Amino acid sequence: MSLNALRAFEAAARHLSFTRAGLELSVTQAAVSHQVKSLEARLGAPLFRRTARGLVLTDEGHALLPTLTEAFERMSRVLGQFHGGRLKEVLTLSVVGTFAVGWLLPRLSAFRAAHPNVDLRLLTNNNRVDLAGESLDYAIRFGDGVWPGCEAERVAPAPFAPLASPALAEKLRRPADLAEVPLLRSYRVEDWPRWFAAAGVSGVTARGPLFDSSWIMVQAAVLGEGVALAPPSMFAGEIAAGRIVQPFAVQVDAGAYWLARLRSRPVTRAMAAFRGWLADARGAGHDSAA
């Protein structure tokens, strides 16, 4: 059966017009009509009725159209995955938002240039992620690297420190002064107590707004809503621009960023490419922001 005839019918059925189908396929209206007639002869059934108002699909045409449309769309997707004579391979990566904005996004162009055959699908998370349920190849997460059923490789350290707007930071002469300002919180309730212990301060309780994203929490700090406790390395741009400052040198190790995958998930070429690029970027000194 002629592929051209099937393509001609599918285009004509979508447009309900031989003329518009011909424009789409860069052939004449007569060529489309000829291909459709040859298909109808092959099937032994009419696919269109010609009426005064134009073309109308028959029952047989209605039955054939969805299957053909899906088949052509699938072929188009597969053909679109070829690049430079090679098939592009999908890599689905979920990244905790702070690391995505603070480290990964500025380097994505370098990854694409190094691996043009990897079709990266990037999702963000707030550190709560289901690798199996979301069919993820990798997830970059924050924590201690221990997650059930996962193999994790340390990507970057991320010591925490208070971050505040310049105006609010002027009120902070010593760590104990934090008791007088709103302290923005994340879902990790132990972070502020751990930092105060490292700074030698007791009796201060964080009572500010609660955020599920460190990135959003720091943006609130930029606007003067309070002091955030977050990794300064992920906000180097804001610090360099003077939008936010680190008023105290004390930092506390609350975890690190890890590249995690399910142990049951085979490592594809795209996964190996990303893992290798990530290691090279860190080893080459490109992780100054980490």
C-alpha positions as CSV (number, residue, x, y, z in Angstrom):
1,M,0.0,0.0,0.0
2,S,1.4,3.4,-1.0
3,L,2.7,5.6,1.8
4,N,2.0,8.6,-0.3
5,A,-1.7,7.6,-0.7
6,L,-2.0,7.2,3.0
7,R,-0.4,10.6,3.6
8,A,-2.6,12.2,1.0
9,F,-5.8,10.8,2.6
10,E,-4.7,11.7,6.2
11,A,-4.0,15.3,5.1
12,A,-7.2,15.6,3.1
13,A,-9.3,14.1,6.0
14,R,-7.9,16.6,8.5
15,H,-8.5,19.6,6.2
16,L,-11.6,18.1,4.5
17,S,-10.1,19.6,1.4
18,F,-7.9,18.2,-1.4
19,T,-6.7,21.7,-2.2
20,R,-5.4,22.5,1.4
21,A,-4.0,19.0,1.6
22,G,-2.1,19.6,-1.6
23,L,-0.7,22.9,-0.2
24,E,0.5,21.1,3.0
25,L,2.1,18.3,1.0
26,S,3.5,20.6,-1.7
27,V,1.6,18.7,-4.5
28,T,-1.4,19.6,-6.7
29,Q,-5.0,19.1,-5.8
30,A,-5.2,16.6,-8.6
31,A,-2.3,14.6,-7.2
32,V,-4.1,14.4,-3.8
33,S,-7.3,13.3,-5.5
34,H,-5.5,10.7,-7.5
35,Q,-3.8,9.2,-4.4
36,V,-7.0,9.1,-2.5
37,K,-8.8,7.4,-5.3
38,S,-6.1,4.8,-5.6
39,L,-6.4,4.1,-1.8
40,E,-10.1,3.8,-2.1
41,A,-9.7,1.3,-4.9
42,R,-7.2,-0.7,-2.9
43,L,-9.5,-0.8,0.1
44,G,-12.6,-1.4,-1.9
45,A,-14.5,1.3,0.0
46,P,-15.1,5.0,-0.4
47,L,-13.4,7.3,2.2
48,F,-15.1,10.5,1.3
49,R,-18.4,11.7,0.1
50,R,-18.4,14.7,-2.3
51,T,-21.2,17.1,-1.4
52,A,-22.2,20.6,-2.4
53,R,-20.5,21.9,0.7
54,G,-17.3,19.9,0.2
55,L,-15.8,16.7,1.4
56,V,-17.4,14.6,4.1
57,L,-15.7,11.5,5.6
58,T,-17.5,8.2,5.3
59,D,-17.7,5.7,8.2
60,E,-14.7,3.9,6.7
61,G,-12.8,7.2,6.5
62,H,-13.6,8.1,10.1
63,A,-12.3,4.7,11.2
64,L,-9.1,5.0,9.3
65,L,-8.2,8.6,10.2
66,P,-7.2,8.4,13.9
67,T,-4.9,5.4,13.3
68,L,-3.1,7.1,10.5
69,T,-2.8,10.4,12.3
70,E,-1.3,8.7,15.3
71,A,1.1,6.7,13.2
72,F,2.4,9.8,11.3
73,E,2.8,11.7,14.5
74,R,4.8,8.8,16.0
75,M,7.0,8.6,12.9
76,S,7.5,12.4,13.0
77,R,8.6,12.2,16.7
78,V,11.1,9.5,16.0
79,L,12.5,11.2,12.9
80,G,12.8,14.4,14.9
81,Q,15.0,12.6,17.4
82,F,17.8,12.2,14.8
83,H,20.6,14.8,15.0
84,G,23.8,14.6,12.9
85,G,23.0,11.1,11.7
86,R,22.4,9.8,15.2
87,L,19.2,9.2,17.2
88,K,18.7,11.6,20.0
89,E,18.2,9.9,23.4
90,V,15.9,11.3,26.0
91,L,17.2,12.1,29.5
92,T,14.6,13.0,32.1
93,L,16.1,14.8,35.0
94,S,14.4,16.3,38.1
95,V,16.4,18.9,40.0
96,V,15.8,20.7,43.3
97,G,14.9,24.2,42.4
98,T,17.7,26.0,44.2
99,F,20.4,23.9,42.4
100,A,18.6,24.3,39.1
101,V,18.7,28.1,39.2
102,G,21.9,28.6,41.1
103,W,24.1,26.1,39.3
104,L,22.6,24.1,36.5
105,L,20.8,26.6,34.3
106,P,23.9,28.8,33.7
107,R,25.7,25.7,32.4
108,L,23.0,24.1,30.3
109,S,24.3,25.6,27.1
110,A,27.6,23.9,27.7
111,F,26.0,20.5,28.2
112,R,23.9,20.9,25.0
113,A,27.0,21.9,23.0
114,A,28.9,18.9,24.4
115,H,26.0,16.4,23.9
116,P,23.7,17.5,21.1
117,N,22.2,14.0,20.8
118,V,20.8,14.1,24.3
119,D,17.2,15.4,24.5
120,L,17.1,16.8,28.0
121,R,13.7,16.9,29.8
122,L,14.2,19.0,32.9
123,L,11.7,19.0,35.8
124,T,12.1,20.8,39.1
125,N,11.2,19.6,42.6
126,N,11.2,20.8,46.2
127,N,13.3,17.8,47.3
128,R,10.3,15.5,47.4
129,V,10.6,13.4,44.3
130,D,9.4,9.9,43.3
131,L,12.0,8.5,40.8
132,A,9.9,5.5,40.0
133,G,6.5,7.1,39.8
134,E,7.8,9.9,37.6
135,S,9.9,7.6,35.4
136,L,13.0,9.7,36.1
137,D,16.5,8.8,34.9
138,Y,18.2,11.0,37.5
139,A,17.2,13.4,40.3
140,I,19.5,16.0,41.9
141,R,18.4,16.2,45.5
142,F,19.6,17.8,48.7
143,G,20.3,15.8,51.8
144,D,22.7,13.1,53.1
145,G,22.6,10.9,50.0
146,V,20.7,8.1,51.6
147,W,17.4,7.3,49.9
148,P,15.8,3.8,49.8
149,G,16.5,1.9,46.6
150,C,18.7,4.7,45.2
151,E,22.4,5.0,44.3
152,A,23.6,8.6,44.9
153,E,26.8,10.4,43.9
154,R,27.8,13.6,45.7
155,V,27.6,16.6,43.4
156,A,28.4,19.7,45.5
157,P,28.6,20.7,49.1
158,A,26.1,23.3,50.3
159,P,26.9,24.8,53.7
160,F,24.2,27.1,55.0
161,A,24.5,30.7,56.3
162,P,22.0,33.5,57.0
163,L,21.3,35.7,54.0
164,A,19.6,39.1,54.2
165,S,18.8,42.2,52.3
166,P,21.5,45.0,52.7
167,A,19.0,47.1,54.7
168,L,18.1,44.4,57.1
169,A,21.7,43.2,57.4
170,E,22.6,46.7,58.8
171,K,20.7,45.8,61.9
172,L,22.7,42.6,62.5
173,R,25.9,43.2,64.4
174,R,26.2,39.8,66.0
175,P,24.4,36.5,65.6
176,A,22.2,37.1,68.7
177,D,20.6,40.0,66.8
178,L,18.8,37.5,64.7
179,A,16.3,37.1,67.5
180,E,15.0,40.6,66.7
181,V,14.1,40.0,63.0
182,P,11.9,37.5,61.1
183,L,13.7,34.3,60.4
184,L,12.4,32.6,57.2
185,R,12.1,28.9,57.4
186,S,12.1,25.8,55.2
187,Y,10.6,22.4,55.8
188,R,14.0,21.3,57.4
189,V,13.1,22.4,60.9
190,E,16.5,21.5,62.2
191,D,18.5,24.0,60.1
192,W,18.1,27.2,62.2
193,P,18.8,25.4,65.5
194,R,21.9,23.8,64.0
195,W,23.2,27.1,62.7
196,F,22.6,28.9,66.1
197,A,24.4,26.1,67.9
198,A,27.4,26.5,65.5
199,A,27.3,30.3,66.1
200,G,27.2,29.8,69.9
201,V,23.7,31.3,70.3
202,S,20.9,29.8,72.4
203,G,17.3,30.6,73.1
204,V,16.4,31.9,69.6
205,T,13.4,30.3,67.9
206,A,12.7,30.8,64.2
207,R,9.1,32.1,63.9
208,G,9.0,33.5,60.3
209,P,7.1,32.3,57.3
210,L,7.6,28.7,56.1
211,F,8.6,28.0,52.5
212,D,8.8,24.8,50.5
213,S,11.5,26.2,48.2
214,S,14.8,27.7,49.3
215,W,15.0,29.7,46.1
216,I,11.6,31.4,46.8
217,M,12.6,31.9,50.5
218,V,15.8,33.8,49.5
219,Q,13.8,35.9,47.0
220,A,11.6,36.8,50.0
221,A,14.8,37.8,51.9
222,V,15.9,39.9,48.9
223,L,12.6,41.8,49.3
224,G,13.4,42.4,53.0
225,E,10.8,40.0,54.4
226,G,13.3,38.4,56.8
227,V,16.6,36.5,57.0
228,A,16.9,33.2,55.0
229,L,19.1,30.3,55.9
230,A,20.4,28.9,52.6
231,P,23.6,28.0,50.8
232,P,25.4,31.2,49.7
233,S,27.1,29.2,46.9
234,M,23.7,28.9,45.1
235,F,23.1,32.6,45.3
236,A,26.4,34.0,44.2
237,G,24.7,36.1,41.5
238,E,22.5,37.8,44.0
239,I,25.4,38.4,46.4
240,A,27.7,39.7,43.6
241,A,24.9,42.1,42.5
242,G,24.4,43.4,46.1
243,R,20.8,42.3,46.3
244,I,21.6,40.2,49.3
245,V,24.4,39.8,51.8
246,Q,25.8,37.2,54.1
247,P,26.1,39.1,57.4
248,F,28.0,36.4,59.4
249,A,30.8,34.1,58.3
250,V,29.5,31.1,60.3
251,Q,28.3,28.3,58.1
252,V,26.8,25.0,58.9
253,D,26.9,21.7,57.0
254,A,23.2,20.7,56.6
255,G,23.7,18.4,53.6
256,A,24.9,18.3,50.0
257,Y,23.5,18.0,46.5
258,W,23.5,14.5,45.1
259,L,22.9,12.9,41.8
260,A,20.5,10.0,42.5
261,R,19.0,7.2,40.4
262,L,17.1,4.0,41.2
263,R,19.5,1.1,41.4
264,S,17.0,-0.9,39.3
265,R,17.2,1.6,36.4
266,P,19.8,0.7,33.8
267,V,22.3,3.4,32.9
268,T,21.6,4.6,29.3
269,R,24.1,6.4,27.1
270,A,22.3,9.7,27.8
271,M,22.6,9.1,31.6
272,A,26.3,8.3,31.3
273,A,26.8,11.4,29.2
274,F,25.2,13.6,31.8
275,R,27.0,12.0,34.7
276,G,30.3,12.4,33.0
277,W,29.7,16.0,32.0
278,L,28.7,16.8,35.6
279,A,31.9,15.3,36.9
280,D,34.0,17.1,34.3
281,A,32.3,20.4,35.1
282,R,33.1,20.1,38.8
283,G,36.6,18.8,38.2
284,A,37.4,21.5,35.8
285,G,36.7,24.2,38.4
286,H,33.3,25.1,36.9
287,D,31.7,24.6,40.2
288,S,32.8,27.8,41.8
289,A,29.2,28.4,42.5
290,A,28.8,25.1,44.3
